[in-house]
Amino acid sequence: MDFRQLKYFVQIAESGNLSRAAEVLRIAQPSLSQQMKNLEEDLGVSLLLRHARGVSLTELGQEFYDHARRILQEMDRVRDVVRSRSLNPSGHVSVGLPTSACRGLGLPLISALAERQPNISLHVVEAMTGYLDDFLQMGRLDVALLYDHKAFEHVAWTEMMVEDLMLFVPPGHPLADKGSVQFKEMFDWPVVLPGAPNVMRTVIEQFAARHDVVPTATACDSLPTITRLVCSGRALGVMPHFAFVDEMARGEMIPVQILDPTPSWRLSVVVSQRSMNPRGSEAVAEVMADVIAAMVEDGTWRARLRGDKGRGESRALPR
């Protein structure tokens, strides 16, 4: 007994006539008759009574019809659910945002998803990029925005943009009026950076190594603490412009451009191909890419988009 035989039997029962059922099913009547004969032999019972007016159901045939019809209806329901989820993603999706971007990106992302994908339940995880990278590999995240992420299996990514790092100083600091500082000269001042293996620390140390600079800096993995250190004048902070938008608006920090060289990093939207909700993850990644591109284009986020309209270069690594 197979799905096709169930479909044929239900149609015969509802048509009350083999030739009419064969016409609806678009198969030859002898073939349909043989299928029903095979089904009855497989079950060891008679399902149909054949007479001059067509066919009718035996008592067992009626019982079999009721079960077969429910099975076919359930199959149709499953098909509709799957198709609906394909067109309208739903379910739980966990997304990781780096600490330096979460404050500015979190609200616009959540608002955009609520409007465009209301059936998705979002879980936002804020952490330093290195931790987010590990969480993604361990399967604890479905989607993440990562700086200079590591290439590994079972992910796809879209490189969104390149973002310059800046030096942040408190108002009244000697560098505030200058507006820029040489890379090697900024370490003449007390600087605070996230600790290794944070991506920012790695980027700064790599730039320093290429320019014979020894980067002496306090290690701190807490953005609120880094913020307080800079505002109090105890240390100067290295961060992207987007990290301290609120503090700059309140006049608590002044951005200073770093020159010769200007350290920068790449931002990518990364999707785990091990996600239990691949369609939902792809939908969240798409919305995130659109939100980021719009913020860069309107000047809210100072960065240089890669590719057309922020779509960047996409890569899918082997499964």
Disulfide bonds with the S-S distance in Angstrom:
none
